Amino acid sequence: MTTPEWLKPGIYGALLGGAFVGIVGFSWGGWVTGSNAEKMASEMAEDRVIAALVPFCLDMSRTDEERIAKLATIREASSFRQRDAVMETGWTTMPGAEGPNRDLAQACIEGLDLDAS
């Protein structure tokens, strides 16, 4: 099929316009693919769950009979090992979970008063 000469500029314009709109939309327009949106939603949900569980961790630390000794162990640990020390206390293991949660341990460190004597 032959395309009339008068129609070719319109076809080229539509193709270039579509490409331009796509590039601008994904670059500056805030458009995302479905998989990227799902990934962002999953990360946001996980962050919110961790934030909701921090009071649980802090409450576990307050009611622990060995709190003073465990806090001393956490304080003595280097800054990059404190998360592991908090995980070893058992304060970041949720009921029904197989093990401690690393992200919760990191968030719990911020809530613990490690600077107090």
DSSP file (Angstrom, degrees, kcal/mol; ACC not computed):
  #  RESIDUE AA STRUCTURE BP1 BP2  ACC     N-H-->O    O-->H-N    N-H-->O    O-->H-N    TCO  KAPPA ALPHA  PHI   PSI    X-CA   Y-CA   Z-CA
    1    1 A M              0   0    0      0, 0.0     2,-0.4     0, 0.0     0, 0.0   0.000 360.0 360.0 360.0 133.4    0.0    0.0    0.0
    2    2 A T        -     0   0    0      0, 0.0     0, 0.0     0, 0.0     0, 0.0  -0.766 360.0-138.9 -96.7 140.4    1.3    3.4   -0.9
    3    3 A T        -     0   0    0     -2,-0.4     5,-0.1     1,-0.0     0, 0.0  -0.817  26.0-112.0 -97.6 132.8    0.9    6.3    1.5
    4    4 A P    >>  -     0   0    0      0, 0.0     3,-1.5     0, 0.0     4,-0.9  -0.336  23.4-122.3 -61.9 146.1    0.0    9.6   -0.1
    5    5 A E  T 34 S+     0   0    0      1,-0.3     3,-0.5     2,-0.2    -2,-0.0   0.820 110.1  59.4 -59.5 -34.5    2.7   12.2    0.2
    6    6 A W  T 34 S+     0   0    0      1,-0.2     4,-0.3     2,-0.1    -1,-0.3   0.691 104.1  52.1 -71.0 -17.0    0.5   14.7    2.1
    7    7 A L  T <> S+     0   0    0     -3,-1.5     4,-1.9     1,-0.1     3,-0.3   0.702  89.4  78.3 -91.1 -22.4    0.0   12.1    4.9
    8    8 A K  H  X S+     0   0    0     -4,-0.9     4,-2.6    -3,-0.5     5,-0.3   0.888  90.5  51.6 -59.7 -44.4    3.7   11.3    5.5
    9    9 A P  H  > S+     0   0    0      0, 0.0     4,-2.3     0, 0.0    -1,-0.2   0.881 110.3  51.0 -60.9 -35.6    4.4   14.5    7.6
   10   10 A G  H  > S+     0   0    0     -4,-0.3     4,-2.1    -3,-0.3    -2,-0.2   0.893 110.9  47.6 -67.4 -39.1    1.4   13.7    9.8
   11   11 A I  H  X S+     0   0    0     -4,-1.9     4,-2.3     2,-0.2     5,-0.2   0.934 113.7  46.8 -66.9 -46.5    2.6   10.1   10.4
   12   12 A Y  H  X S+     0   0    0     -4,-2.6     4,-2.7     1,-0.2     5,-0.3   0.902 112.3  51.0 -62.0 -40.6    6.2   11.2   11.2
   13   13 A G  H  X S+     0   0    0     -4,-2.3     4,-2.7    -5,-0.3    -1,-0.2   0.899 109.9  49.4 -63.9 -40.9    4.8   13.9   13.5
   14   14 A A  H  X S+     0   0    0     -4,-2.1     4,-2.4     2,-0.2    -2,-0.2   0.912 113.0  47.0 -65.7 -42.3    2.6   11.4   15.4
   15   15 A L  H  X S+     0   0    0     -4,-2.3     4,-2.2     2,-0.2    -2,-0.2   0.939 116.3  43.1 -65.4 -47.1    5.5    9.0   15.8
   16   16 A L  H  X S+     0   0    0     -4,-2.7     4,-2.6     1,-0.2    -2,-0.2   0.895 114.4  51.3 -66.0 -39.4    8.0   11.6   17.0
   17   17 A G  H  X S+     0   0    0     -4,-2.7     4,-2.6    -5,-0.3    -2,-0.2   0.906 109.9  49.5 -63.6 -41.8    5.3   13.2   19.2
   18   18 A G  H  X S+     0   0    0     -4,-2.4     4,-2.2     2,-0.2    -2,-0.2   0.914 112.4  47.3 -63.1 -43.3    4.5    9.8   20.8
   19   19 A A  H  X S+     0   0    0     -4,-2.2     4,-2.5     2,-0.2    -2,-0.2   0.915 112.9  49.7 -64.0 -42.4    8.2    9.2   21.5
   20   20 A F  H  X S+     0   0    0     -4,-2.6     4,-2.7     2,-0.2     5,-0.3   0.923 110.8  48.6 -62.6 -45.5    8.6   12.7   22.9
   21   21 A V  H  X S+     0   0    0     -4,-2.6     4,-2.6     1,-0.2    -1,-0.2   0.899 112.6  49.5 -62.6 -40.9    5.6   12.3   25.2
   22   22 A G  H  X S+     0   0    0     -4,-2.2     4,-2.2     2,-0.2     5,-0.2   0.925 113.0  45.6 -63.8 -45.3    6.9    8.9   26.4
   23   23 A I  H  X S+     0   0    0     -4,-2.5     4,-2.1     2,-0.2     5,-0.3   0.943 116.8  43.9 -64.0 -48.6   10.4   10.2   27.2
   24   24 A V  H  X>S+     0   0    0     -4,-2.7     4,-2.4    -5,-0.2     5,-1.8   0.902 113.1  52.6 -64.7 -40.7    9.2   13.3   28.9
   25   25 A G  H  <5S+     0   0    0     -4,-2.6     6,-2.1    -5,-0.3     5,-0.2   0.912 115.7  38.1 -62.9 -44.3    6.5   11.4   30.9
   26   26 A F  H  <5S+     0   0    0     -4,-2.2    -1,-0.2     4,-0.2    -2,-0.2   0.788 123.0  43.2 -78.8 -27.4    8.9    8.7   32.2
   27   27 A S  H  <5S-     0   0    0     -4,-2.1    -2,-0.2    -5,-0.2    -3,-0.2   0.960 138.8  -1.8 -81.3 -55.0   11.8   11.2   32.8
   28   28 A W  T  <5S+     0   0    0     -4,-2.4    -3,-0.2    -5,-0.3    -2,-0.1   0.606 118.7  72.5-114.2 -17.4   10.1   14.2   34.3
   29   29 A G  S   <S-     0   0    0     -5,-1.8    -3,-0.2    -6,-0.2    -4,-0.2   0.564  98.2-118.4 -82.7  -7.9    6.4   13.4   34.5
   30   30 A G        +     0   0    0      1,-0.3    -4,-0.2    -5,-0.2     2,-0.1   0.610  58.2 153.2  83.0  10.9    6.6   10.9   37.3
   31   31 A W        -     0   0    0     -6,-2.1     2,-0.3     1,-0.0    -1,-0.3  -0.488  19.6-175.6 -71.7 145.1    5.3    7.9   35.3
   32   32 A V        -     0   0    0     -2,-0.1     2,-0.1     3,-0.0    -6,-0.0  -0.952  26.3-107.3-136.9 158.9    6.5    4.5   36.4
   33   33 A T     >  -     0   0    0     -2,-0.3     4,-2.4     1,-0.1     5,-0.2  -0.385  36.7-107.6 -78.4 164.8    6.2    1.0   35.1
   34   34 A G  H  > S+     0   0    0      1,-0.2     4,-2.2     2,-0.2     5,-0.2   0.888 119.5  50.0 -60.9 -40.9    3.9   -1.4   36.9
   35   35 A S  H  > S+     0   0    0      2,-0.2     4,-2.1     1,-0.2    -1,-0.2   0.881 111.1  49.0 -68.1 -37.0    6.8   -3.4   38.3
   36   36 A N  H  > S+     0   0    0      2,-0.2     4,-2.5     1,-0.2    -2,-0.2   0.897 111.1  49.9 -67.9 -40.1    8.6   -0.3   39.6
   37   37 A A  H  X S+     0   0    0     -4,-2.4     4,-2.3     2,-0.2    -2,-0.2   0.894 110.8  49.9 -64.6 -39.2    5.3    0.9   41.3
   38   38 A E  H  X S+     0   0    0     -4,-2.2     4,-2.3     2,-0.2    -2,-0.2   0.902 110.7  49.8 -65.4 -40.9    4.9   -2.5   42.9
   39   39 A K  H  X S+     0   0    0     -4,-2.1     4,-2.3     2,-0.2    -2,-0.2   0.923 111.8  47.9 -63.4 -45.0    8.5   -2.4   44.2
   40   40 A M  H  X S+     0   0    0     -4,-2.5     4,-2.3     1,-0.2    -2,-0.2   0.898 112.1  49.5 -64.2 -40.4    8.0    1.1   45.6
   41   41 A A  H  X S+     0   0    0     -4,-2.3     4,-2.4     2,-0.2    -1,-0.2   0.892 110.5  50.6 -65.6 -39.8    4.8    0.1   47.3
   42   42 A S  H  X S+     0   0    0     -4,-2.3     4,-2.3     2,-0.2    -2,-0.2   0.917 111.4  47.5 -64.4 -43.9    6.4   -3.0   48.8
   43   43 A E  H  X S+     0   0    0     -4,-2.3     4,-2.3     2,-0.2    -2,-0.2   0.905 112.5  49.6 -63.8 -41.7    9.3   -1.0   50.2
   44   44 A M  H  X S+     0   0    0     -4,-2.3     4,-2.1     2,-0.2    -2,-0.2   0.904 111.1  49.1 -65.0 -41.5    6.9    1.6   51.6
   45   45 A A  H  X S+     0   0    0     -4,-2.4     4,-2.2     2,-0.2    -2,-0.2   0.909 110.8  50.1 -64.7 -41.7    4.7   -1.0   53.3
   46   46 A E  H  X S+     0   0    0     -4,-2.3     4,-2.4     1,-0.2    -2,-0.2   0.909 110.0  50.7 -63.7 -41.7    7.8   -2.7   54.8
   47   47 A D  H  X S+     0   0    0     -4,-2.3     4,-2.3     1,-0.2    -1,-0.2   0.900 111.1  48.6 -61.9 -40.5    9.0    0.6   56.2
   48   48 A R  H  X S+     0   0    0     -4,-2.1     4,-1.9     2,-0.2    -1,-0.2   0.880 110.2  50.8 -68.9 -37.2    5.6    1.3   57.7
   49   49 A V  H  X S+     0   0    0     -4,-2.2     4,-1.5     2,-0.2    -2,-0.2   0.924 110.9  48.9 -65.4 -43.7    5.5   -2.2   59.3
   50   50 A I  H  X S+     0   0    0     -4,-2.4     4,-1.1     1,-0.2     3,-0.4   0.923 110.5  51.1 -61.2 -44.0    8.9   -1.7   60.8
   51   51 A A  H  < S+     0   0    0     -4,-2.3     3,-0.3     1,-0.2    -1,-0.2   0.868 110.0  50.2 -61.9 -35.6    7.9    1.7   62.2
   52   52 A A  H  < S+     0   0    0     -4,-1.9     4,-0.3     1,-0.2    -1,-0.2   0.773 110.5  50.2 -72.9 -25.5    4.8    0.2   63.7
   53   53 A L  H  X S+     0   0    0     -4,-1.5     4,-1.9    -3,-0.4     3,-0.4   0.596  85.7  85.5 -90.3 -11.4    6.9   -2.6   65.4
   54   54 A V  H  X S+     0   0    0     -4,-1.1     4,-2.5    -3,-0.3     5,-0.2   0.910  87.2  53.9 -57.8 -44.0    9.5   -0.3   67.0
   55   55 A P  H  > S+     0   0    0      0, 0.0     4,-2.4     0, 0.0    -1,-0.2   0.866 105.9  54.7 -59.4 -32.9    7.3    0.3   70.1
   56   56 A F  H  > S+     0   0    0     -3,-0.4     4,-2.5    -4,-0.3    -2,-0.2   0.935 109.3  46.9 -62.2 -46.3    7.1   -3.5   70.5
   57   57 A C  H  X S+     0   0    0     -4,-1.9     4,-2.1     1,-0.2    -1,-0.2   0.918 113.3  48.2 -61.9 -44.8   10.9   -3.8   70.5
   58   58 A L  H  X S+     0   0    0     -4,-2.5     4,-2.0     1,-0.2    -1,-0.2   0.877 111.4  50.2 -65.8 -37.4   11.2   -0.9   73.0
   59   59 A D  H  X S+     0   0    0     -4,-2.4     4,-2.0    -5,-0.2    -1,-0.2   0.904 108.7  52.3 -66.9 -41.0    8.5   -2.5   75.2
   60   60 A M  H  X S+     0   0    0     -4,-2.5     4,-0.7     1,-0.2    -2,-0.2   0.895 110.2  49.0 -60.3 -39.2   10.3   -5.8   75.1
   61   61 A S  H  < S+     0   0    0     -4,-2.1     3,-0.5     1,-0.2    -1,-0.2   0.887 110.0  51.1 -69.5 -36.9   13.5   -4.1   76.2
   62   62 A R  H  < S+     0   0    0     -4,-2.0    -1,-0.2     1,-0.2    -2,-0.2   0.850 114.2  42.9 -67.5 -34.2   11.8   -2.2   79.1
   63   63 A T  H  < S+     0   0    0     -4,-2.0     2,-0.3    -5,-0.1    -1,-0.2   0.476  86.3 112.6 -93.4  -2.5   10.3   -5.4   80.5
   64   64 A D    ><  -     0   0    0     -4,-0.7     3,-1.4    -3,-0.5     4,-0.2  -0.562  60.5-148.1 -74.3 129.1   13.4   -7.6   80.1
   65   65 A E  T 3  S+     0   0    0     -2,-0.3     3,-0.3     1,-0.3    -1,-0.2   0.752 100.2  49.5 -68.0 -24.0   14.8   -8.6   83.5
   66   66 A E  T 3> S+     0   0    0      1,-0.2     4,-2.4     2,-0.1    -1,-0.3   0.064  75.2 123.4-100.9  23.3   18.4   -8.6   81.9
   67   67 A R  H <>  +     0   0    0     -3,-1.4     4,-3.0     1,-0.2     5,-0.3   0.881  69.4  51.3 -52.4 -48.8   17.9   -5.1   80.4
   68   68 A I  H  > S+     0   0    0     -3,-0.3     4,-2.1     1,-0.2    -1,-0.2   0.921 113.3  44.1 -61.7 -46.0   20.9   -3.5   82.0
   69   69 A A  H  > S+     0   0    0      2,-0.2     4,-2.0     1,-0.2    -1,-0.2   0.906 115.2  48.2 -66.1 -41.3   23.4   -6.2   81.0
   70   70 A K  H  X S+     0   0    0     -4,-2.4     4,-2.2     2,-0.2    -2,-0.2   0.901 111.1  50.1 -68.1 -39.9   22.0   -6.4   77.5
   71   71 A L  H  X S+     0   0    0     -4,-3.0     4,-2.8    -5,-0.2    -1,-0.2   0.892 109.2  52.6 -64.4 -37.8   22.1   -2.6   77.0
   72   72 A A  H  X S+     0   0    0     -4,-2.1     4,-2.2    -5,-0.3    -2,-0.2   0.908 109.1  49.7 -62.8 -40.9   25.7   -2.7   78.3
   73   73 A T  H  X S+     0   0    0     -4,-2.0     4,-1.2     2,-0.2    -2,-0.2   0.901 111.8  48.2 -63.6 -40.8   26.6   -5.3   75.7
   74   74 A I  H  < S+     0   0    0     -4,-2.2     3,-0.3     1,-0.2    -2,-0.2   0.918 111.6  49.6 -66.2 -43.1   24.9   -3.2   73.0
   75   75 A R  H  < S+     0   0    0     -4,-2.8    -2,-0.2     1,-0.2    -1,-0.2   0.879 109.5  52.2 -63.1 -37.9   26.8   -0.1   74.1
   76   76 A E  H  < S+     0   0    0     -4,-2.2    -1,-0.2    -5,-0.2    -2,-0.2   0.757  92.0  93.2 -71.6 -24.5   30.1   -1.9   74.1
   77   77 A A  S  < S-     0   0    0     -4,-1.2     5,-0.1    -3,-0.3    -3,-0.0  -0.376  88.7-103.5 -69.2 147.0   29.6   -3.2   70.5
   78   78 A S    >>  -     0   0    0      1,-0.1     3,-1.8     3,-0.1     4,-1.0  -0.272  39.5-100.4 -65.1 161.1   31.1   -1.1   67.7
   79   79 A S  T 34 S+     0   0    0      1,-0.3     4,-0.4     2,-0.2     3,-0.4   0.824 123.3  48.7 -58.1 -34.8   28.5    1.0   65.8
   80   80 A F  T 34 S+     0   0    0      1,-0.2    -1,-0.3     2,-0.1     4,-0.2   0.593 113.5  47.8 -83.0  -8.4   28.3   -1.5   62.9
   81   81 A R  T <> S+     0   0    0     -3,-1.8     4,-2.0     2,-0.1    -1,-0.2   0.449  85.8  88.9-105.2  -4.2   27.9   -4.5   65.3
   82   82 A Q  H  X S+     0   0    0     -4,-1.0     4,-2.5    -3,-0.4     5,-0.2   0.880  83.8  56.4 -62.1 -37.4   25.2   -2.9   67.4
   83   83 A R  H  > S+     0   0    0     -4,-0.4     4,-2.1     1,-0.2    -1,-0.2   0.921 108.2  47.3 -60.8 -43.3   22.4   -4.2   65.2
   84   84 A D  H  > S+     0   0    0     -4,-0.2     4,-1.8     1,-0.2    -1,-0.2   0.883 110.5  53.2 -64.6 -37.2   23.7   -7.7   65.6
   85   85 A A  H  X S+     0   0    0     -4,-2.0     4,-0.8     1,-0.2    -2,-0.2   0.894 109.3  48.1 -65.3 -39.3   23.8   -7.2   69.4
   86   86 A V  H >X>S+     0   0    0     -4,-2.5     3,-0.7     1,-0.2     5,-0.7   0.891 109.6  53.4 -67.1 -38.6   20.2   -6.0   69.5
   87   87 A M  H ><5S+     0   0    0     -4,-2.1     3,-0.9     1,-0.2    -1,-0.2   0.862 104.3  56.0 -63.9 -34.9   19.2   -9.0   67.4
   88   88 A E  H 3<5S+     0   0    0     -4,-1.8    -1,-0.2     1,-0.2    -2,-0.2   0.722  95.2  67.0 -70.8 -20.7   20.9  -11.3   69.9
   89   89 A T  H <<5S-     0   0    0     -4,-0.8    -1,-0.2    -3,-0.7    -2,-0.2   0.766 104.3-126.5 -70.3 -24.1   18.8   -9.9   72.8
   90   90 A G  T X<5S+     0   0    0     -3,-0.9     3,-1.0    -4,-0.6    -3,-0.1   0.420  78.5 117.4  91.4  -0.8   15.6  -11.4   71.3
   91   91 A W  T 3 <S+     0   0    0     -5,-0.7   -31,-0.2     1,-0.2    -4,-0.1   0.703  74.0  50.0 -72.6 -19.2   13.8   -8.0   71.3
   92   92 A T  T 3  S+     0   0    0     -6,-0.4     9,-1.6    -5,-0.2     2,-0.7   0.253  83.4 102.0-105.8  12.2   13.5   -8.0   67.6
   93   93 A T    <   -     0   0    0     -3,-1.0     3,-0.1     7,-0.2     5,-0.0  -0.870  64.6-146.9 -97.7 113.5   12.0  -11.5   67.2
   94   94 A M    >   -     0   0    0     -2,-0.7     3,-2.5     5,-0.4     2,-0.1  -0.456  31.9 -88.5 -77.1 149.0    8.3  -11.2   66.6
   95   95 A P  T 3  S+     0   0    0      0, 0.0    -1,-0.1     0, 0.0     3,-0.1  -0.366 117.6  17.7 -57.0 130.0    6.0  -13.9   68.0
   96   96 A G  T 3  S+     0   0    0      1,-0.3     2,-0.2    -2,-0.1    -2,-0.0   0.298  98.5 123.1  89.6  -9.4    5.7  -16.6   65.3
   97   97 A A    <   -     0   0    0     -3,-2.5    -1,-0.3     1,-0.1    -4,-0.0  -0.533  62.9-136.2 -84.8 153.2    8.8  -15.4   63.5
   98   98 A E  S    S-     0   0    0     -2,-0.2    -1,-0.1     1,-0.1    -5,-0.1   0.775  79.3 -11.8 -77.7 -27.1   11.7  -17.8   62.8
   99   99 A G  S    S-     0   0    0     -7,-0.1    -5,-0.4    -5,-0.1    -1,-0.1  -0.930  88.6 -58.4-160.0 179.9   14.3  -15.3   63.7
  100  100 A P        -     0   0    0      0, 0.0     2,-0.6     0, 0.0    -7,-0.2  -0.281  47.3-120.1 -70.5 156.6   15.1  -11.6   64.5
  101  101 A N     >  -     0   0    0     -9,-1.6     4,-2.1     1,-0.2     5,-0.1  -0.879  13.6-157.0-101.9 120.5   14.4   -8.9   62.0
  102  102 A R  H  > S+     0   0    0     -2,-0.6     4,-2.1     1,-0.2     5,-0.2   0.898  93.6  49.5 -64.2 -42.8   17.5   -6.9   60.9
  103  103 A D  H  > S+     0   0    0      1,-0.2     4,-2.1     2,-0.2    -1,-0.2   0.895 111.3  49.3 -66.5 -38.8   15.5   -3.8   59.8
  104  104 A L  H  > S+     0   0    0      2,-0.2     4,-2.6     1,-0.2    -1,-0.2   0.887 108.3  54.3 -66.0 -38.6   13.6   -3.7   63.1
  105  105 A A  H  X S+     0   0    0     -4,-2.1     4,-1.8     2,-0.2    -2,-0.2   0.915 108.8  48.5 -61.0 -42.8   16.9   -4.1   65.0
  106  106 A Q  H  X S+     0   0    0     -4,-2.1     4,-1.1     1,-0.2    -1,-0.2   0.910 114.2  45.4 -64.4 -42.1   18.3   -1.0   63.2
  107  107 A A  H  X S+     0   0    0     -4,-2.1     4,-0.9     1,-0.2    -1,-0.2   0.855 110.4  54.8 -69.3 -34.0   15.1    1.0   63.9
  108  108 A C  H  X S+     0   0    0     -4,-2.6     4,-1.8     1,-0.2     3,-0.4   0.843  99.0  61.7 -68.7 -33.8   15.1   -0.2   67.6
  109  109 A I  H  < S+     0   0    0     -4,-1.8     5,-0.3     1,-0.2    -1,-0.2   0.905 101.8  52.7 -57.2 -42.1   18.7    1.1   68.1
  110  110 A E  H  < S+     0   0    0     -4,-1.1    -1,-0.2     1,-0.2    -2,-0.2   0.813 111.1  46.8 -65.4 -29.9   17.5    4.6   67.3
  111  111 A G  H  < S+     0   0    0     -4,-0.9    -1,-0.2    -3,-0.4    -2,-0.2   0.718  94.1  89.3 -85.1 -22.4   14.7    4.3   70.0
  112  112 A L  S  < S-     0   0    0     -4,-1.8     2,-1.6    -3,-0.2     3,-0.2  -0.515  82.1-126.0 -75.3 143.4   16.9    2.8   72.7
  113  113 A D    >   +     0   0    0     -2,-0.2     3,-0.6     1,-0.2    -1,-0.1  -0.630  44.9 159.4 -89.3  80.0   18.6    5.4   75.0
  114  114 A L  T 3   +     0   0    0     -2,-1.6    -1,-0.2    -5,-0.3    -4,-0.0   0.647  65.5  62.4 -79.6 -14.9   22.1    4.1   74.5
  115  115 A D  T 3  S+     0   0    0     -3,-0.2    -1,-0.2     2,-0.0     2,-0.1   0.689  83.5  94.9 -83.6 -18.3   23.8    7.3   75.6
  116  116 A A    <         0   0    0     -3,-0.6     0, 0.0     1,-0.1     0, 0.0  -0.386 360.0 360.0 -73.4 151.9   22.3    7.2   79.1
  117  117 A S              0   0    0     -2,-0.1    -1,-0.1     0, 0.0    -3,-0.1   0.445 360.0 360.0 -84.3 360.0   24.4    5.7   81.9
